[in-house]
Amino acid sequence: MLRRGQTPAALLFLAPFLITTAVFFFYAFGRAIYYSFTDFNLFNDPRLIGVKPYADVLGDPSFRRALANSLVFAVITTTLQTVGALLMAVALNTRIRGMGFFRSAWYMPSITSSVVITLIFLWLFQRRGVANYLITQWQAFQPLILTFLGVLAAAQVAQVLWERSRRLPAGWLDPALAATSALLAVAVTAALAWTGVVAAREVPPFDYQYFADRWISVGGVRVLSVPMLVVIIQNTFTTIPTLMLFFLAGLQNIPGALYEAADIDGATPWQKLTRVTVPMLRPVTFYVITVGRIGTMQMFDQVAVIGSAAPGDTLITLAYYVYSNTFKAGAAPVNMASAGAIILALIILVMVAAQRRFFPSEAP
């Protein structure tokens, strides 16, 4: 509890935060609400016109496409990054030598500039980028790769069956047997390649335009564009390490006695993950999903950096729709941009409220 003499000092230290919040949140939000009911276009005096800007926004095909893109992006990305962050946290929660290095290395994408990573992904997915090059190499060396995998699988199955016939415990993924199978597969593949039985083949360069007007459709309805799929991959790659830290902190608070009891009951690793880890991490999962959904619904920077490299409707999101309407050349429809921003805020609010209502955060 603050004493009377400490209150001015506390307010002084809080002043920068309070002023920033008041100006750039409350004032800006209030102005956006006001502009959403006017005819403001940056060059005129605002005049109240009722809900017409909202009707114009809802009737705008670009807004409907932006809404669909944002919802699809939010659902897919939030799912992928939540599952990926959980699995990565479980993997990094083990106590083995060098784990500190791997934790730091896997966190690097989260502290790298999203603009830089977007430019890297633009380079990776060009027509002559790394992605098409790797696919070309896969097609060229497919006979050798399939031979290696076939011999590997056959050798592993043969060794496991042999060990079990001798009444020895052997799993299908036994590391020692897998190492022997891999060495045998390398030797057989090399011998077949040296004798000319199996060889790489000549194939034309794989030519696919990832940032073209290409769509994944369901029942004739455009659901997900290929450029948006690239952005989903990038966003998942950069966000998983940050969310992994929350899961990792939650894993530290799960009592070890629960896992010991599961071991006594003969639970498998999958059963321990689904019956112990996931239920105990429900509060953390609720927070991760909430933060992830809000962030994905507000996704802007990747679309802005890619810009004209992809057709507009393939990547437009609600946040970019608001930005593009605010900074259009000439008399920009700021009233429509403000209405779009308010609709985006309401959508996020409804999504969070529904999550709190139907998916409680309390652990069992």
N, C-alpha and C positions, 0 to 999 in steps of 0.2 A: 504493500500500500504506500502510495506516494505521500510524503509530507507536504505541507503547504509551501515551503520554500523550494521544493524540488519540482513542482508543477511547471513553472516557467522554463526551467532548463530542459525538461522532458519535451515540452511543446516546441522549444527551439530546435532540438535535434530531430523531431518529427516533421518540422515545417517543410523541408524539401519534398518529402514523400507526400504530405498532405496537399501541398500546393500543386504538385505534378498530377496527383490523382484528381484533384478538383478541376484543373484546367483541361487535361487531356482525356479524362474519362467522363466525369459528370457533366461538365459544360459541353464537351463535344457530343456526348450522347443526347443531351437535351436539344442542341442545335440540329442534330440529325433528325430527331423526331419532328421538330418544327419545320424543317425544310421538306420533309416527306409529305407535308400537307399544303405545300405552296407550289408556285410555278418558277422557282428560283433556277437560274441557269448561269450563275456567276457574274452576269452583266446587268441584271435588272434588280429592282427592289422586290423582295419576296411579297407575294400576294396569296392569301389563303384561297385554295381551290378545293378543299375537301379531300376525299379519298381517290381522286382521279389519278394521282401518281401511282398508287398501289394497283389500280385497275390497269394502267398502262404497263406496269412491270409484269403483272401476271399474264397479260396478253402478249408480251414480247417473246418471240420464239427463242431468242438468245438467252433470256432468263430461264425459260423452261429447260433448255439444254444444259445451262449452267447448274440448275438445281439437280437434274438427273446425274450429271457428271460428279457433282459434289457428294451426293448420297451414295452412289456406287463406289466412289473413291474412299469415302469414310468407312463404309462397311467392310470392304475388302482389306484396306490398309490396316484398320484397327484390329481385325481378326488376325492377319498375318503377323503384325508386330507384337501383339499380345502373346500369341502362341510361341513365336520365335524368342521373345524376351524371357518367357518362362523356361523354355528348354535350355537357353543359354545360361540362365542363372543356375539351374540345376546342375549343368555341366561344370560351371565354374565354382560351385559350392564344395567340390571335393577337395581334400587336402593332399595335394601331391606337389612334388618339387617343381618350381617354376610357375606356379599358378598365378603369382602376382604379376609376372610379365604378361601372361595371356590376358589377364583382366585388363591391364593397361592397354595392350595392343587392340583388344576387341572394343575398347571404348573410344578409340581414336576417331572413327567416323562421326561421332556425335559432337566433337569439338572442332571439326573441320568446317569451314565456311560452306553453307548450302549452295551458294553461287558457284564456288569452285567445283563442288561435287556435281552440280548440274552440268557444268561445262564438260567435265570428264565423261559423264554419261552421254552427252551429245556426241562426243568423239567416239565413244565405244559403239554407239548404235548408228553411225553413219553407214552409207551404202558400202563403203570400203573400210568400215571400222573393225574393231576387234571382234565383235559378236559375229558378224558375217564371216570373218576370217576363221574363227574357231569352228563354225559350222562347216565351212569348206574343208578344213583339215579333218573333221570327223567323217565327212563323206569320203574323203580320199583314203583315210586309214581305217575305214570301217571293217574291211576283212580281217586285218590284223587285230583290231580291238575285239571283235566278236570271237575270233579264235582264242585269244587270251582269256576272255570271260568264260567261254565254253569249257576250256580245259580247266580253269580254276574251279568252276562249279563241279565238274565231274570228279576232279581229284579230291575236293573237299567232301563230297558225298561218299566217295569210296573209302576215304580214311575214317570218317565217322562210323560208317557201317562196319568197317573192320574192327574198330575199337570196341564198338558195342557187341560184336559177335564174340569178343574175348571177355565180355562182361565188365568192361571198363567204362567209367562215366565219360561221355564225350558229347559236347553240344555242337550244334550246327555252325556256330560262330566261334568255335574254340580258337583263340589267338595262335597257339603253337601249330595246330593243324593248318590254319589259314596261311601262316608264313610258309610252311612246306608246300602247300598247294600253289601259292603265288610263285615260288621259285620254280616249281615244275612247269607252271603255265608259261613263265618267261622262257624257259629252256625249250619247250616244245614249239612255242611261237617263233622263236629265233631260228630253230632248225627248219621249220616249214618255210620261213621267209628266205633262208639261205639257199634252200633247194629249189625255190621258185614255185612251190605249191601254193603259197599264199603271198600276196604282194599288195602294196598300195596301188591305187588306180588313179588315172587321170580324170579329173572332174572339172567342170567350169566353175569359176568363182560364184559362190552363193550371193545372189543379188536380191536383197529384200529392203524395201524402204520402210523403216520403222516410224518415220515421222510423216507419213502420207495419210490421206483420208481413208483409213482402213478401220473397220469396225467388227466387233464380235456381236452378232445379232442372235436374238432368241425369239423365234416365232415371227421373224420379219421386223422386230423392233431393235433398234440400235441400243445396245446396253453398255458396251465398253469399247473405247477406241484403242487402237494399238499404241499411239503416243501416250495415252493415259496409263496404259499398262506399263510402259517404260518408267513413267513417273512413280507409279506404285512400287515398282522394284527399287527405285532409288530412295523413295521416302522410307520404305521398310528397312533398307540397308542402313540408313542414317539414324533411324529412331530406335531400333531395337536395343542398341547399347545403353541408351539413357534409361529406357524402361526396365532394362535388365538390372540396373542398380536398385530399383525399388523392390523387385522380386528377390534380389540377393539379400537385401536388408531384412525382408520378411522371412526368408529361409533361416536366418540366424536366430529368429525368435521362436521357431518351432521346437518344442521339447524333444530331445533325443530319445526320451522314453517311449514316445509314440512309434518311432522307427524300430526300436528294440522289441516292442510288443508285436509289431508287424512281422519282424524276422522270426520271432518265436512261433507265430501262427503260420509261418511258411509262405508269406506274401512274396510275390514276384516284384521286380523293380517297377513294372508297369502298374501293378496293384498299389504299391506304396505311393506312386506318383498320383494316381487317380483317387485313392481312398484316404490318403493322409495329406500329401503336399498341397494338392489343389484345394480341398476344403479349408485347410488351415490358412491358405493365402487369399481367402475370399475378400477380406478388406483391402488388401493390396491390389488384387485384381480389379475390384470396383474402381479404385482410384486410377489405375493404369488405363482402364477402358474409358473412363470419363475424360482424363487428360488427352488420351489419344483421339477420341471422337471430336473433342473441341478443336484440337490442333488440325485434324484432317479437314474438318468443315471450313476452317479458315485458311486452307492452303492457298498460297499466292506466289511465293518467290520463284518456285520452279517454273510455273507457267509464265511468269514475267521474263525470266531469263531465256527460256526457249523461244518465246515470242513468235516471230513469223517463220521459224523453222518448221512449224507444224500448222496445218489449217486451224483457224480460230475455234470452230465448234468442237474440235476433237479434244481440246484441253481447257476450254473456258470453265471456270468455277465461279461460285457465288462471290467470293472475295475479288476475283479478277473482274467480274462483271461490274461490281461497285467501282473499282478503280478505273476501268475503261470508260464508264459513263461520267465519272467525275472529271477526267482529264482529256476528254475529247477535244479535238480542234474546234474552235469557234464557240458557239453558245452550247455549253455542255449541259445535258439534262441532270443537274445536281439533285433535283427533286426525285427523279427515278433512282439515282444512285443511293440517296438517303432512304428511300422506301425499300430498296433491295437490302441495304444494311440492316434495317429494322426487321425485315422478314428473316434474314439470316440469324439475327440474334434470337428471334422468337423460336426458330427451328431448333437451335442449339438448346435453348431453355426447355423446350418440350421434350427433346431427346434425353436430357439429363434428368428431368422430372420423371419420365417414363422408366428410365433405368433405376432410379431410386424406388419407384413404386413396385416394379415387377422383379427386380433383381437386388434383393437386400444385400447389404455389405457386411453384415455380422457373420462372424465365423461360428460354426456349429459348436 
